[in-house]
Amino acid sequence: MAEFVLVPGAWLGAWAWDEVVPPLRAAGHGTRPLTLSGLAERRGQTAGQQTHVRDIVDEIEGHDLRDVVLVGHSYSGIPVGQAAERIGDRLRRVVFVDAEVPVDGGSFASGWWQGQAAFDAVLAGNDDYWPPLTPADLEGQGLTDEQVTRLVDGSTPHPGATLTEPAVLTRPLGGLPATYVKCLLDGPEPNDTVAGLLTSDHWRLVTMDTGHWPMLSQPAELARILLAEAA
C-alpha cells in the first residue's frame, strides 16, 4: 500500500483534500493531507520557500513513511518537486496536479506570466502576502457556486517569501518517477518547462476535463487517477 502525502496549492490548507481522502483510504492506502507553514490553521507562522520544503520532508521522515506518493497542486509543485528528490528511496511517485514545477535557482514569482516585477508589486501592495482569489477570478473553472464559496472562504493570504525565494535542485527533475495531471479548463497544454520534462521516460501525462482545482470540482476522478498512478 502507498502513503499519499497531499500538499495543497496557494492560499489553501489540508482541508482542500477532504473529498479526495476517503476513496484513497477506502482502497487501503495511508493519507496525510498537509497544511504548509503560514497558511490555514498555521497562519501567522513565518515561512519561506525552503520552510515549505522542510514541512514536506519532515512529515515524511518524521513519520518514517515509505512508498510515498507525493502529490502537489499548483504552487506546491515547487516545494513538492524539491522534497521528492530529498526523500530518496522513500518515494514511489510524485504527482503534479496542474502544478508549477521547480527550476533550480528560479521561483514561483520569476516564472509569473506578467513578469516578476508585476508579481513583486502585488506582494508589496499587500504586506508581502499574495491575496486570495475572488469569486470572479474562479469563473470558467468547472466549480459550482457552492464550491467557489468553499474555496474563497477557506483561503488565507499566502506568504510572499515562499513565492520569491529560489528553488534548490540537486539533480535533474526529469529523473524522478512523475505524473503530470493537466486540467484542461485552465489551459490545453502544459507550460514549456513541464513539456520538456514530459519528454523523459520517467514522466507521464494525464488530463482532466475540469479546471484548476480538481480536488473540489472532480474529487472522485482525481482520486481515481491518484490510485492508478500509485499502482
C-alpha positions as CSV (number, residue, x, y, z in Angstrom):
1,M,0.0,0.0,0.0
2,A,1.1,3.6,-0.7
3,E,1.3,6.5,1.6
4,F,-0.2,9.6,0.0
5,V,1.1,12.9,1.1
6,L,-1.2,15.6,-0.3
7,V,0.0,19.1,-0.5
8,P,-2.4,21.9,-1.4
9,G,-1.6,24.9,-3.6
10,A,-1.5,28.7,-2.8
11,W,-3.9,30.0,-0.1
12,L,-5.2,26.6,0.9
13,G,-4.8,24.1,3.8
14,A,-5.2,20.4,4.2
15,W,-9.0,20.8,4.1
16,A,-8.8,21.1,0.3
17,W,-8.3,17.4,0.1
18,D,-11.3,16.4,2.2
19,E,-13.2,14.8,-0.6
20,V,-10.1,13.1,-2.1
21,V,-9.0,11.3,1.1
22,P,-11.9,8.9,1.6
23,P,-11.5,7.0,-1.7
24,L,-7.8,6.6,-1.1
25,R,-8.3,5.3,2.5
26,A,-11.1,3.0,1.3
27,A,-8.6,1.4,-1.1
28,G,-6.3,0.7,1.9
29,H,-3.8,3.5,1.4
30,G,-2.4,5.8,4.0
31,T,-3.2,9.5,3.5
32,R,-1.6,12.6,5.0
33,P,-3.1,15.9,3.8
34,L,-0.7,18.6,4.8
35,T,-1.1,22.3,5.7
36,L,2.1,24.2,4.9
37,S,3.5,26.8,7.3
38,G,1.8,30.2,7.2
39,L,-1.5,29.0,5.8
40,A,-4.9,28.0,7.0
41,E,-4.7,26.8,10.6
42,R,-0.9,27.6,10.5
43,R,-1.5,31.2,9.5
44,G,0.9,33.6,11.2
45,Q,3.9,31.2,11.1
46,T,6.9,32.6,9.3
47,A,7.5,30.8,6.1
48,G,9.9,30.9,3.1
49,Q,10.3,28.6,0.2
50,Q,12.6,26.2,2.0
51,T,10.3,26.2,5.0
52,H,7.7,24.6,2.8
53,V,10.2,22.0,1.5
54,R,11.1,21.2,5.1
55,D,7.4,20.9,6.1
56,I,7.0,18.1,3.5
57,V,10.3,16.3,4.2
58,D,9.7,16.4,7.9
59,E,6.2,15.0,7.5
60,I,7.6,12.0,5.6
61,E,10.7,11.4,7.5
62,G,9.2,12.2,10.9
63,H,6.6,9.5,10.4
64,D,9.0,7.1,8.7
65,L,6.8,6.9,5.6
66,R,7.7,4.6,2.8
67,D,6.2,4.0,-0.7
68,V,5.3,7.7,-0.7
69,V,3.1,9.1,-3.5
70,L,3.8,12.8,-3.1
71,V,1.1,15.0,-4.6
72,G,1.5,18.7,-5.2
73,H,-1.2,21.1,-6.5
74,S,-0.5,24.4,-8.3
75,Y,2.1,26.4,-6.3
76,S,3.1,23.5,-4.1
77,G,4.5,21.6,-7.0
78,I,7.6,23.8,-6.4
79,P,8.3,22.6,-2.9
80,V,7.0,19.1,-3.6
81,G,9.4,18.7,-6.5
82,Q,12.3,19.7,-4.3
83,A,11.1,17.4,-1.4
84,A,10.7,14.5,-3.8
85,E,14.4,14.4,-4.6
86,R,15.4,14.8,-1.0
87,I,13.4,11.8,0.4
88,G,15.4,9.3,-1.7
89,D,14.0,5.7,-1.9
90,R,11.0,6.6,0.3
91,L,9.4,8.0,-2.9
92,R,7.2,5.8,-5.0
93,R,5.9,8.5,-7.3
94,V,5.4,12.3,-7.4
95,V,2.2,13.7,-8.9
96,F,1.9,17.3,-10.0
97,V,-1.7,18.4,-10.2
98,D,-1.9,21.3,-12.6
99,A,1.2,22.5,-10.8
100,E,4.2,24.6,-11.2
101,V,7.5,22.7,-11.1
102,P,10.8,23.8,-9.5
103,V,13.6,25.2,-11.7
104,D,16.9,25.4,-9.9
105,G,17.6,29.0,-8.9
106,G,14.1,30.0,-10.0
107,S,11.0,30.9,-8.0
108,F,7.2,31.0,-8.5
109,A,7.5,34.8,-9.0
110,S,10.3,34.5,-11.5
111,G,8.0,32.4,-13.7
112,W,5.0,34.7,-13.4
113,W,3.3,35.2,-16.7
114,Q,3.3,39.0,-16.3
115,G,6.9,39.1,-15.2
116,Q,8.4,39.1,-11.7
117,A,8.2,42.9,-11.3
118,A,4.4,42.7,-11.6
119,F,4.2,39.9,-9.1
120,D,6.5,41.7,-6.7
121,A,4.3,44.8,-6.9
122,V,1.2,42.7,-5.9
123,L,3.1,41.5,-2.8
124,A,4.4,44.9,-2.0
125,G,0.8,46.3,-2.0
126,N,-0.4,43.5,0.3
127,D,2.1,43.5,3.2
128,D,4.2,40.8,1.4
129,Y,1.3,38.4,1.0
130,W,-0.4,37.1,-2.1
131,P,-4.1,37.9,-1.6
132,P,-6.6,35.1,-2.3
133,L,-8.8,34.9,-5.4
134,T,-12.2,36.4,-5.6
135,P,-15.3,34.6,-7.0
136,A,-14.9,36.5,-10.3
137,D,-11.4,35.0,-10.6
138,L,-12.8,31.5,-10.4
139,E,-15.2,31.7,-13.3
140,G,-14.8,29.1,-16.0
141,Q,-13.0,26.6,-13.8
142,G,-15.7,24.0,-13.5
143,L,-16.7,24.9,-10.0
144,T,-20.3,25.1,-8.6
145,D,-21.3,28.2,-6.7
146,E,-21.0,26.1,-3.5
147,Q,-17.5,25.0,-4.4
148,V,-16.5,28.6,-5.2
149,T,-17.8,29.8,-1.8
150,R,-15.9,27.0,-0.1
151,L,-12.7,27.8,-1.9
152,V,-12.9,31.6,-1.2
153,D,-14.0,31.2,2.4
154,G,-11.3,28.6,3.1
155,S,-8.4,30.6,1.6
156,T,-5.9,32.7,3.5
157,P,-3.3,35.2,2.3
158,H,-0.1,33.4,1.0
159,P,3.3,34.3,2.5
160,G,5.3,36.2,-0.1
161,A,8.7,34.7,0.7
162,T,7.6,31.3,-0.3
163,L,6.9,32.7,-3.8
164,T,10.1,34.7,-4.3
165,E,12.8,32.5,-2.7
166,P,14.6,30.3,-5.3
167,A,14.3,26.6,-5.6
168,V,17.3,24.3,-5.0
169,L,17.6,21.2,-7.1
170,T,20.5,18.8,-6.7
171,R,19.7,16.6,-9.8
172,P,17.6,16.8,-12.9
173,L,13.8,16.7,-12.1
174,G,13.3,14.5,-15.2
175,G,14.9,11.6,-13.4
176,L,12.1,11.4,-10.9
177,P,9.2,8.9,-11.4
178,A,6.5,11.5,-12.0
179,T,3.0,12.1,-13.4
180,Y,1.7,15.5,-14.5
181,V,-2.1,16.0,-14.3
182,K,-3.2,18.8,-16.7
183,C,-6.6,20.3,-16.1
184,L,-7.8,21.4,-19.5
185,L,-10.2,24.2,-18.5
186,D,-7.1,26.0,-17.2
187,G,-5.3,25.8,-20.5
188,P,-4.9,22.9,-23.0
189,E,-1.2,22.5,-22.8
190,P,1.4,22.2,-20.0
191,N,3.9,25.1,-19.9
192,D,7.2,24.8,-21.7
193,T,9.2,23.6,-18.6
194,V,6.7,20.8,-18.0
195,A,6.6,19.9,-21.7
196,G,10.3,19.5,-21.6
197,L,10.1,17.2,-18.6
198,L,7.4,15.1,-20.2
199,T,9.9,14.0,-22.8
200,S,11.6,12.0,-20.1
201,D,10.8,8.2,-20.0
202,H,10.2,8.7,-16.2
203,W,7.3,11.2,-16.7
204,R,3.8,10.7,-18.0
205,L,0.9,13.0,-18.7
206,V,-2.8,12.6,-17.6
207,T,-5.5,15.1,-18.5
208,M,-8.7,16.0,-16.6
209,D,-11.6,17.8,-18.2
210,T,-12.0,20.3,-15.4
211,G,-10.5,23.5,-14.0
212,H,-7.5,24.2,-11.8
213,W,-9.0,22.9,-8.5
214,P,-10.0,19.3,-9.3
215,M,-9.9,18.3,-5.7
216,L,-13.0,20.4,-5.4
217,S,-14.6,20.1,-8.8
218,Q,-13.9,16.4,-9.5
219,P,-12.6,14.8,-6.4
220,A,-13.7,11.3,-7.2
221,E,-12.0,11.4,-10.6
222,L,-8.8,12.9,-9.1
223,A,-8.8,10.1,-6.5
224,R,-9.2,7.5,-9.3
225,I,-6.2,9.0,-11.1
226,L,-4.0,9.0,-8.0
227,L,-4.9,5.4,-7.2
228,A,-4.0,4.4,-10.8
229,E,-0.7,6.3,-10.6
230,A,0.2,4.6,-7.3
231,A,-0.2,1.1,-8.8
